Amino acid sequence: MDTIETPPGLAVSVDQDAVVIRVERQAAMPILSILLHSKFSDGPRMDVLCTPYTNKMIEALMASASLTEYMGQREGMAQALSPVIELVKESAERENLPADEAASLMQLSIYPYNAT
């Protein structure tokens, strides 16, 4: 397994089958910020919004910093998420998704926030 030189708080190793990334707790916030900005950028893409890999990485980084409740309840997120919600609604309509699938897609897209 090859080790890649990284900044303090981060360790990356690569072999033929896997990329292993080890993040120290104090380094979790910058990576969480990068993931959230990529997910909720000005031009969100459905493949980034709804991928379970992004959501699981966000979940792990939030848990490492005890931010899960805080992130989910942030005020003003319903308004801030309106462009993302609109994108998901349009995509669901184009794909003729049933209401339950569209609702599931919406939950995946706005994770880790609540739209209520």
Secondary structure, 3 states (H helix, E strand, C coil): CEEECCCCCEEEEECCCCEEEEECHHHHHHHHHHHHHHHCCCCCCHHHHCCHHHHHHHHHHHHHCCCHHHHHCCCCHHHHCHHHHHHHHHHHHHCCCCHHHHHHHHHHHHCCCCCC
